[in-house]
Amino acid sequence: MTISLANAPVSWGIYEFEEIAPKYPFSRVMDEIRDTGYLGTELGPWGFYPTDPERLRAELAARNLRMLSAYVPVTFADASAIDQAEASALQTARLLASQDAVAVVLADNNGTVPELSQRAGKRAGQSALSPAEWDVYAAGVNRVARKIYDETGLKVVFHHHCGGYVETAEEVRHLMGRVDEALVGLCLDTGHWHFAGGDALDAVREYGTRVRYLHLKDCDPVKRRQAIEQDLNYFQSTGLGVFCELGQGDVDFETLISQVSALGYHGWAVVEQDVLVDDLDAPRASAERNRDYLRSIGL
């Protein structure tokens, strides 16, 4: 099995959501990713890590870290926003390409539509878009993915995410059936798949080798049920701790790794401990425990 492990700034509460300000300098996050036993990192929101290619390369090299990808949120449901989104995505893709990254992670502009944020984890079997709206959405994904590939050589994986238009297994199916399979793979986020009401093992069985990138995240079924019963929104659910440390929730990581390995997955798995906490030392401790857990299952 050839799966390398990385962590990401989001595990330190560094989000693309503008209203959530970073609590750490980038140097501390990079240091703690390295010190807790990971070999790679994602970019985080634009501007958190250095955006000058030479400086970024030097910071990574000083810690023996590999830059892998970046999560790029786009308002694909609004066709009028694609021009600006494409330019922003290309800016990120060019920086990633300069660092020999492996992919661009496109996603919906999650958490920005109040109704979807409020219904996070409660929408299984439903879709917020009509078939015609899905066509518009997928056309935007195809356009941005094609532009990224043509200009940088990087391919795209799409990240389903609670609190957005591509949350449930049904919504992932709507999108993946409409986009170019050669250009757009699936970034399987195990925690988001479970929070949305599914099972990540089913996702692997359905999409097989189209799962081209992994975000390892767990989901606490007790906290999930509590969030649903209390009608919490996405951010409140995250603050409650619905995304627990690996091995503490209902994601069967050992079987999942076995399944993707059997399919020939040779690449990266990125731990994402989505947190909203005040204890500045908690993310490092979680990252270390998550790394220990993955060692216990052979990674």
C-alpha positions as CSV (number, residue, x, y, z in Angstrom):
1,M,0.0,0.0,0.0
2,T,1.4,3.4,-1.0
3,I,-0.6,6.1,0.8
4,S,1.2,9.1,2.2
5,L,-0.3,11.2,5.0
6,A,-0.7,14.9,5.2
7,N,-2.6,17.3,7.3
8,A,-4.1,20.7,6.5
9,P,-4.5,24.2,7.9
10,V,-8.2,23.5,8.5
11,S,-7.2,21.2,11.3
12,W,-6.0,24.3,13.1
13,G,-9.3,26.1,12.4
14,I,-8.0,27.9,9.3
15,Y,-11.0,28.2,7.1
16,E,-11.9,29.8,3.7
17,F,-14.9,31.4,5.5
18,E,-14.0,35.1,5.8
19,E,-15.7,35.6,9.1
20,I,-13.5,33.0,10.8
21,A,-10.1,34.7,11.3
22,P,-6.9,32.5,11.7
23,K,-5.6,32.2,15.2
24,Y,-2.1,31.1,14.3
25,P,0.7,32.3,12.1
26,F,1.4,30.0,9.1
27,S,4.8,29.1,10.5
28,R,3.3,27.5,13.6
29,V,0.8,25.5,11.5
30,M,3.6,24.2,9.2
31,D,5.8,23.4,12.2
32,E,3.1,21.4,14.0
33,I,2.1,19.5,10.8
34,R,5.7,18.4,10.5
35,D,6.2,17.8,14.2
36,T,3.2,15.5,14.5
37,G,4.4,13.2,11.7
38,Y,2.8,14.3,8.5
39,L,4.6,14.6,5.1
40,G,2.4,17.1,3.3
41,T,0.0,20.0,3.6
42,E,-2.6,21.8,1.7
43,L,-2.5,25.5,1.0
44,G,-5.4,26.7,3.1
45,P,-7.2,29.9,2.2
46,W,-5.4,32.2,-0.2
47,G,-2.9,34.3,1.7
48,F,-2.5,32.2,4.8
49,Y,0.6,30.5,3.5
50,P,3.0,32.6,1.5
51,T,1.8,33.2,-2.1
52,D,5.2,34.0,-3.5
53,P,6.3,30.7,-5.1
54,E,10.0,31.0,-4.1
55,R,9.2,31.8,-0.5
56,L,6.5,29.1,-0.3
57,R,8.9,26.5,-1.7
58,A,11.6,27.5,0.8
59,E,9.2,27.3,3.8
60,L,8.1,23.8,2.7
61,A,11.6,22.6,2.0
62,A,12.8,23.8,5.4
63,R,10.2,21.4,7.0
64,N,10.4,18.6,4.4
65,L,6.7,19.1,3.6
66,R,5.0,18.5,0.2
67,M,2.4,20.9,-1.1
68,L,-0.5,18.9,-2.3
69,S,-3.5,20.9,-3.2
70,A,-5.9,23.7,-2.2
71,Y,-9.6,23.8,-1.4
72,V,-11.1,26.4,-3.8
73,P,-14.7,27.3,-3.2
74,V,-16.7,28.6,-6.1
75,T,-20.4,29.7,-6.5
76,F,-21.1,27.3,-9.3
77,A,-24.9,27.7,-8.9
78,D,-24.6,31.3,-10.2
79,A,-23.4,31.3,-13.9
80,S,-22.7,35.0,-13.7
81,A,-20.0,34.4,-11.1
82,I,-17.9,31.9,-13.1
83,D,-15.7,34.5,-14.8
84,Q,-14.4,35.8,-11.5
85,A,-14.3,32.4,-10.0
86,E,-12.2,31.0,-12.9
87,A,-9.7,33.8,-12.5
88,S,-9.4,33.1,-8.7
89,A,-9.1,29.4,-9.2
90,L,-6.4,29.8,-11.8
91,Q,-4.4,32.0,-9.5
92,T,-4.4,29.3,-6.9
93,A,-3.7,26.6,-9.5
94,R,-0.7,28.4,-10.9
95,L,0.8,28.7,-7.4
96,L,0.1,25.0,-6.8
97,A,1.7,24.0,-10.1
98,S,4.8,25.9,-9.1
99,Q,5.1,23.7,-6.1
100,D,4.5,20.4,-8.0
101,A,1.1,19.9,-6.3
102,V,-1.1,16.9,-7.2
103,A,-4.5,18.5,-7.8
104,V,-6.9,21.4,-7.3
105,V,-9.8,20.7,-4.9
106,L,-12.9,22.5,-6.2
107,A,-15.9,22.9,-4.0
108,D,-19.2,24.8,-3.7
109,N,-19.0,28.1,-1.9
110,N,-20.3,26.2,1.2
111,G,-21.7,27.9,4.2
112,T,-22.8,31.0,2.3
113,V,-26.4,30.1,1.7
114,P,-28.2,30.4,5.1
115,E,-30.9,27.8,4.2
116,L,-28.3,25.2,3.2
117,S,-26.1,25.9,6.2
118,Q,-29.1,25.5,8.5
119,R,-30.1,22.2,6.9
120,A,-26.6,20.7,7.0
121,G,-26.8,17.0,7.9
122,K,-30.6,17.0,7.5
123,R,-31.0,16.7,3.7
124,A,-30.5,13.1,2.8
125,G,-32.5,12.1,-0.3
126,Q,-33.2,15.7,-1.3
127,S,-31.7,18.1,-3.8
128,A,-31.7,21.9,-3.7
129,L,-31.3,22.3,-7.4
130,S,-33.5,21.4,-10.4
131,P,-32.1,19.3,-13.3
132,A,-31.6,22.5,-15.3
133,E,-29.8,24.1,-12.4
134,W,-27.6,21.1,-12.1
135,D,-26.7,21.4,-15.8
136,V,-25.6,25.0,-15.1
137,Y,-23.7,24.0,-12.1
138,A,-21.9,21.1,-13.9
139,A,-21.0,23.3,-16.9
140,G,-19.3,25.7,-14.5
141,V,-17.3,22.9,-12.9
142,N,-16.3,21.6,-16.3
143,R,-15.3,25.0,-17.5
144,V,-13.1,25.8,-14.6
145,A,-11.6,22.3,-14.5
146,R,-10.7,22.5,-18.2
147,K,-9.1,25.9,-17.8
148,I,-7.0,24.7,-14.9
149,Y,-5.8,21.7,-16.7
150,D,-5.1,23.5,-20.0
151,E,-3.1,26.2,-18.2
152,T,-1.4,24.3,-15.4
153,G,-1.6,20.6,-16.2
154,L,-3.3,20.0,-12.8
155,K,-6.5,18.0,-12.7
156,V,-9.4,18.7,-10.4
157,V,-11.2,16.7,-7.7
158,F,-14.5,17.9,-6.4
159,H,-15.1,18.1,-2.7
160,H,-18.7,17.4,-1.5
161,H,-19.4,19.4,1.6
162,C,-22.1,19.9,4.1
163,G,-23.8,23.3,4.0
164,G,-23.6,23.5,0.2
165,Y,-25.4,22.4,-2.9
166,V,-23.3,19.2,-3.2
167,E,-23.8,17.6,0.2
168,T,-25.7,14.4,0.0
169,A,-24.9,11.2,-1.9
170,E,-27.8,12.1,-4.3
171,E,-26.3,15.5,-5.0
172,V,-22.8,14.1,-5.6
173,R,-24.4,11.7,-8.1
174,H,-26.2,14.6,-9.9
175,L,-22.9,16.4,-10.3
176,M,-20.5,13.5,-11.1
177,G,-22.9,12.2,-13.8
178,R,-22.7,15.6,-15.5
179,V,-19.0,16.4,-15.4
180,D,-16.1,15.2,-17.5
181,E,-14.8,12.1,-15.8
182,A,-11.3,12.5,-17.3
183,L,-11.0,16.0,-15.8
184,V,-13.0,15.8,-12.6
185,G,-12.5,13.1,-9.9
186,L,-14.0,12.9,-6.5
187,C,-12.3,14.1,-3.3
188,L,-13.9,11.8,-0.8
189,D,-14.2,13.5,2.5
190,T,-15.2,10.7,4.9
191,G,-16.6,12.9,7.7
192,H,-18.7,15.1,5.4
193,W,-20.1,12.0,3.7
194,H,-21.2,10.6,7.0
195,F,-22.5,13.9,8.4
196,A,-24.7,14.1,5.2
197,G,-26.2,10.8,6.1
198,G,-24.2,8.3,4.1
199,D,-21.4,5.8,4.5
200,A,-18.0,6.4,3.0
201,L,-17.6,2.7,2.1
202,D,-20.6,3.1,-0.2
203,A,-19.0,6.0,-1.9
204,V,-15.9,3.9,-2.6
205,R,-18.0,1.1,-4.0
206,E,-20.0,3.5,-6.2
207,Y,-17.1,5.7,-7.6
208,G,-14.2,3.3,-7.5
209,T,-11.1,4.7,-9.1
210,R,-12.8,8.0,-9.6
211,V,-12.0,8.6,-5.9
212,R,-8.7,10.4,-6.7
213,Y,-8.1,12.2,-3.4
214,L,-8.9,11.5,0.2
215,H,-9.8,13.7,3.1
216,L,-9.8,11.6,6.3
217,K,-12.3,13.0,8.8
218,D,-14.5,11.2,11.3
219,C,-18.1,11.9,12.4
220,D,-19.4,11.4,15.9
221,P,-22.9,9.8,15.5
222,V,-24.0,11.0,18.9
223,K,-23.0,14.6,18.2
224,R,-24.6,14.3,14.7
225,R,-27.9,13.2,16.2
226,Q,-27.7,16.0,18.8
227,A,-27.0,18.6,16.1
228,I,-30.0,17.4,14.1
229,E,-32.3,17.2,17.2
230,Q,-31.3,20.8,18.2
231,D,-31.6,22.0,14.6
232,L,-28.0,23.4,14.6
233,N,-26.5,24.9,11.5
234,Y,-23.3,23.8,9.9
235,F,-21.0,26.1,11.9
236,Q,-22.8,25.3,15.2
237,S,-22.5,21.6,14.5
238,T,-18.8,22.0,13.8
239,G,-18.4,23.9,17.1
240,L,-20.3,21.1,18.9
241,G,-17.6,18.6,17.7
242,V,-19.5,16.6,15.1
243,F,-16.2,16.0,13.4
244,C,-14.4,14.0,16.0
245,E,-10.9,12.6,16.1
246,L,-10.2,9.6,13.8
247,G,-11.4,6.3,15.3
248,Q,-13.8,8.0,17.6
249,G,-16.8,8.1,15.2
250,D,-18.5,5.8,12.8
251,V,-16.2,5.9,9.8
252,D,-14.6,2.5,9.2
253,F,-11.2,3.7,8.2
254,E,-9.5,0.3,8.2
255,T,-12.0,-1.1,5.7
256,L,-12.0,2.1,3.6
257,I,-8.2,2.1,3.3
258,S,-8.3,-1.6,2.3
259,Q,-10.9,-0.9,-0.3
260,V,-9.1,2.0,-2.0
261,S,-5.8,0.1,-1.9
262,A,-7.5,-2.8,-3.6
263,L,-8.6,-0.4,-6.3
264,G,-5.0,0.7,-6.8
265,Y,-5.1,4.0,-5.0
266,H,-1.5,5.3,-4.7
267,G,-1.5,8.8,-3.5
268,W,-2.2,11.1,-0.5
269,A,-4.7,11.0,2.3
270,V,-5.1,14.3,4.1
271,V,-6.3,14.4,7.7
272,E,-8.8,17.1,8.4
273,Q,-9.9,17.6,11.9
274,D,-12.4,20.4,11.3
275,V,-12.4,22.4,14.6
276,L,-13.7,25.6,16.1
277,V,-11.9,25.7,19.5
278,D,-10.4,28.3,21.8
279,D,-7.6,26.1,23.1
280,L,-4.7,26.9,20.9
281,D,-2.8,23.7,21.8
282,A,-5.8,21.4,21.0
283,P,-5.2,21.1,17.2
284,R,-1.6,19.9,17.6
285,A,-2.7,17.3,20.2
286,S,-5.5,16.1,17.9
287,A,-3.2,15.9,14.9
288,E,-0.8,13.8,17.0
289,R,-3.5,11.4,18.2
290,N,-4.9,11.2,14.6
291,R,-1.5,10.2,13.4
292,D,-1.1,7.6,16.1
293,Y,-4.5,6.2,15.2
294,L,-3.5,5.9,11.5
295,R,-0.3,4.1,12.5
296,S,-2.5,1.6,14.5
297,I,-4.3,0.6,11.3
298,G,-1.1,0.3,9.2
299,L,-0.6,3.8,7.7
